[in-house]
Amino acid sequence: MTVSRSKRLTRVPVLAFLAVLPLLITSCDSEGPTAPGPAGDDCPPGQWAVDSYGYRSWRHDCEPYVSDHFSVYSDGSSTEAKDTLASLAEDVFSELTAEFQIASDAELGFAPGYSYYIYAQKNISPKAAEGYRHGFLIAAVDSPERPTQRYPGLYRYLMRHELTHVFQFSLIDCPGNAAWPYWLDIWFSEGQAVVVGGAYTRPTLQQFRAWFSDPTHINPVRIQRRPDFPDVDRMGEYYQMFALTYAYLIDTARGHGASTADLRNLFQYMNEGDTFHDAFQRALGISVSSLEENYLDIMEEYLAG
């Protein structure tokens, strides 16, 4: 059966600082999980589509919970818990559309009958927080492993982070553009998601230098694809550096000064067929290669200011 949202969720305060977890996002050349088929009287124990890496196959309970922009699927989460999750997602959706200066749902590809999916993991373990073209995965609010039971505010951060990735996909119309599979560089996509999510803390110059004093760390702008990480098991160590880089780009007081309109232009240029690097230079007036080559000097000056 399908039910409609009827309640709202009290907002969870956003943390000023969080230890950033490695939250994954697939690239445009990966289909990832897609929303399950329509539920109805003939719905079998629904099969969650196997993602492109083929390492898991999840089932849902054939009872999606529908709100204005989301259909919540789960492996056993209660209707009340799905409602809570949908309410939070709608709140975050409204916040992000304002922050991204999105005037209408159509800009995100919404049409009659379409919604983003949320897969709320209740009993599945370990839990995954991942964003895809049409939705995202997150722990169910009635799961015993729900993140908010460990860190107040983390759940809201996860929601904003993953929905930022979904917006990135939607605004670029990935994979339906000529730039496929050349999508956003990881340093940019994750940096934006961390900052928009609310987990960025500006480091001191001393902290920045200490991070780079680790010989196993490399220039974060070199991380364009997953294989670029020197050690994928330590990819979480780069997230605050990704966020610092993005924060510099949008800082109108001391940084590069890119506006929201500039960022929307970047996405639009990619939607029209530009690669990320071409769109980045057109929209922001700086090349990725220049940012990488002068990274240490740029950030030293930025953090010293």
C-alpha positions in Angstrom: 0.0 0.0 0.0 1.0 3.6 -0.4 0.5 6.2 2.4 0.9 9.9 2.5 2.8 12.1 4.8 0.8 13.7 7.6 3.2 14.9 10.2 6.3 17.1 10.5 9.5 16.4 12.3 11.1 18.7 14.9 14.5 19.7 13.4 17.7 18.4 14.8 20.3 21.1 15.3 23.2 21.1 12.9 26.5 20.5 14.6 29.2 23.1 14.4 31.7 20.3 13.9 31.6 16.7 13.1 34.2 14.1 12.4 33.4 13.5 8.7 32.6 10.0 7.7 33.4 8.7 4.2 30.0 9.1 2.7 30.0 7.6 -0.8 28.6 8.8 -4.0 28.7 6.9 -7.3 29.9 8.5 -10.5 27.8 9.1 -13.6 29.1 6.0 -15.3 27.5 3.9 -12.5 23.8 3.3 -12.4 23.7 2.5 -8.7 20.4 1.4 -7.0 17.3 2.5 -8.8 13.9 3.0 -7.1 11.9 -0.2 -6.7 8.9 -0.7 -9.0 5.4 0.5 -8.1 3.8 -1.2 -5.1 0.4 -2.8 -5.3 -1.7 -5.8 -4.4 0.6 -8.0 -6.6 3.8 -6.6 -5.1 6.1 -9.6 -4.2 8.7 -9.3 -1.5 10.3 -6.5 -3.6 13.8 -6.8 -4.9 16.0 -3.8 -4.4 18.0 -3.4 -7.6 21.6 -4.5 -7.3 23.9 -1.6 -7.6 26.6 -1.3 -10.2 29.3 -2.8 -8.0 27.1 -5.8 -7.4 28.0 -6.3 -3.8 24.6 -6.2 -2.3 20.9 -6.9 -3.0 18.3 -5.5 -0.7 14.6 -6.1 -0.3 11.9 -3.7 0.7 8.5 -4.3 2.3 6.3 -3.2 -0.7 4.9 -0.3 1.4 6.5 2.9 0.2 5.7 6.0 2.2 5.0 8.9 -0.2 5.5 12.6 0.5 5.6 15.6 -1.8 9.1 14.8 -3.2 10.1 11.4 -1.7 9.1 7.8 -1.7 10.5 6.1 1.4 11.3 2.4 1.0 12.5 0.2 3.8 13.3 -3.4 4.9 10.8 -3.1 7.8 10.7 0.4 9.2 7.4 1.4 10.7 4.9 3.7 9.0 5.5 6.3 11.7 9.3 6.1 11.3 8.9 6.5 7.5 6.7 9.5 8.1 9.4 11.0 10.4 12.1 10.4 7.8 9.9 11.9 5.0 9.2 15.0 7.0 12.9 15.6 7.7 13.7 15.0 4.0 11.0 17.5 3.0 12.4 20.1 5.4 15.9 19.5 4.1 14.7 19.6 0.5 13.1 23.1 1.1 16.3 24.3 2.7 18.5 23.1 -0.1 16.3 24.4 -2.9 16.6 27.9 -1.3 20.4 27.6 -0.9 20.8 26.4 -4.5 18.4 29.1 -5.7 16.2 26.5 -7.3 13.0 28.2 -8.4 10.9 25.2 -9.3 10.8 21.4 -9.0 11.1 21.2 -12.8 14.7 22.4 -12.5 15.5 19.2 -10.6 13.7 17.0 -13.2 10.5 16.5 -11.3 7.4 15.7 -13.4 4.1 14.1 -12.5 4.6 10.7 -11.0 8.3 11.2 -10.3 9.9 11.4 -6.8 13.3 10.9 -5.2 13.6 7.6 -3.4 14.9 7.1 0.1 15.9 3.6 1.2 15.6 3.5 5.0 17.8 0.7 6.3 16.4 -0.8 9.5 17.8 -4.3 9.9 20.5 -4.2 7.2 24.0 -3.9 8.7 26.3 -2.2 8.2 24.3 0.9 7.3 25.3 2.9 4.2 24.9 6.6 3.5 25.1 7.0 -0.2 23.7 9.4 -2.8 22.6 8.4 -6.3 20.9 9.9 -9.4 17.4 9.5 -8.1 17.7 9.2 -4.3 19.8 8.1 -1.4 20.3 5.4 1.2 20.3 6.2 4.9 19.6 4.4 8.2 16.0 4.2 9.3 15.0 6.4 12.2 13.8 3.3 14.1 16.9 1.3 13.5 18.9 0.4 16.6 22.0 1.7 14.8 20.5 5.1 13.9 23.4 7.6 13.9 21.6 10.2 16.1 21.7 7.8 18.9 25.5 8.2 18.8 26.0 11.8 17.7 23.2 14.4 18.1 22.8 16.2 14.8 24.7 13.7 12.7 21.5 12.4 11.1 20.5 15.8 9.8 24.0 16.2 8.5 23.8 12.9 6.6 20.5 13.9 5.1 21.8 17.3 3.9 25.0 15.7 2.6 23.4 13.0 0.6 20.6 15.2 -0.8 23.3 17.6 -1.9 24.7 14.8 -4.0 21.2 14.0 -5.4 20.8 17.7 -6.4 24.2 17.6 -8.1 23.1 14.7 -10.2 19.8 16.3 -11.0 21.1 19.7 -11.9 23.6 18.2 -14.3 21.0 15.8 -15.6 23.5 13.0 -15.1 23.9 10.7 -17.0 21.8 12.3 -19.7 24.4 14.8 -21.0 27.2 14.7 -23.5 29.8 15.0 -20.7 29.1 11.5 -19.5 31.0 9.8 -17.9 33.1 12.9 -17.0 31.3 14.0 -13.9 32.2 16.2 -10.9 35.7 15.7 -9.4 35.4 14.0 -6.0 37.2 16.8 -4.3 34.4 19.2 -5.5 31.4 17.0 -5.1 32.3 15.9 -1.5 33.6 19.3 -0.5 30.3 20.9 -1.5 28.3 18.2 0.3 30.4 18.6 3.5 30.0 22.4 3.5 26.3 22.3 2.6 25.7 19.5 5.1 27.1 21.7 7.9 30.1 19.7 9.0 32.9 22.0 7.8 35.2 23.6 10.4 37.7 26.1 9.1 41.2 24.8 10.1 43.9 27.0 11.4 47.0 27.5 9.3 48.9 25.3 11.8 46.3 22.5 11.4 46.5 22.8 7.6 50.3 22.5 7.7 50.2 19.6 10.1 47.8 17.7 7.7 50.2 18.2 4.8 53.2 17.2 6.9 51.9 13.6 6.7 53.9 12.2 3.8 50.9 9.9 2.9 48.7 12.9 2.2 48.5 14.3 -1.3 47.1 17.5 -2.8 43.3 17.1 -2.4 42.6 18.6 -5.8 44.4 15.6 -7.3 41.5 13.4 -6.0 39.3 13.4 -9.1 38.3 9.8 -9.1 38.2 7.0 -6.5 41.5 5.4 -7.6 43.3 8.7 -7.0 43.1 8.2 -3.2 46.5 6.9 -2.0 44.6 4.6 0.4 40.8 4.3 -0.1 40.6 3.0 3.5 41.7 6.5 4.6 39.6 8.5 2.3 37.7 10.1 5.2 40.9 12.0 6.1 40.5 14.1 3.0 36.9 15.3 3.6 37.8 18.4 5.6 40.4 19.3 3.0 37.8 18.9 0.3 35.5 21.1 2.3 38.2 23.7 2.9 38.8 23.9 -0.9 35.1 24.4 -1.6 34.8 26.9 1.2 37.6 28.9 -0.3 36.0 28.9 -3.7 32.7 30.4 -2.3 34.2 32.8 0.3 33.3 36.2 -1.0 35.3 38.0 1.8 38.7 36.3 1.7 38.4 33.5 -0.9 37.8 33.2 -4.6 34.3 34.6 -4.3 32.2 32.3 -6.5 28.5 33.0 -6.2 25.6 30.6 -6.1 24.8 31.8 -9.7 28.4 30.8 -10.7 27.9 27.4 -9.3 24.5 27.0 -11.0 26.2 28.0 -14.2 28.8 25.3 -13.7 26.1 22.7 -13.4 24.2 24.1 -16.4 27.4 24.0 -18.5 27.8 20.4 -17.7 24.1 19.8 -18.4 24.8 21.2 -21.8 27.8 18.9 -22.4 30.9 20.5 -20.9 33.3 18.4 -18.9 33.7 19.4 -15.2 37.0 21.0 -15.8 35.7 23.0 -18.8 32.6 24.1 -16.9 34.6 24.9 -13.8 36.8 27.3 -15.7 33.9 28.9 -17.6 31.8 29.4 -14.5 34.5 30.3 -11.9 37.2 31.9 -14.0 39.9 29.6 -12.7 41.2 26.3 -14.0 41.3 23.2 -11.9 44.9 22.7 -13.0 45.9 26.2 -11.8 44.1 25.5 -8.5 46.0 22.2 -8.1 49.4 23.7 -9.1 49.1 26.6 -6.7 47.1 24.9 -4.0 49.6 25.3 -1.1 50.3 28.9 -1.8 46.6 29.7 -2.2 45.5 28.0 1.0 48.4 29.3 3.0 47.5 32.8 2.1 43.8 32.1 2.6 44.2 30.7 6.1 46.7 33.4 7.1 44.2 36.1 6.4 
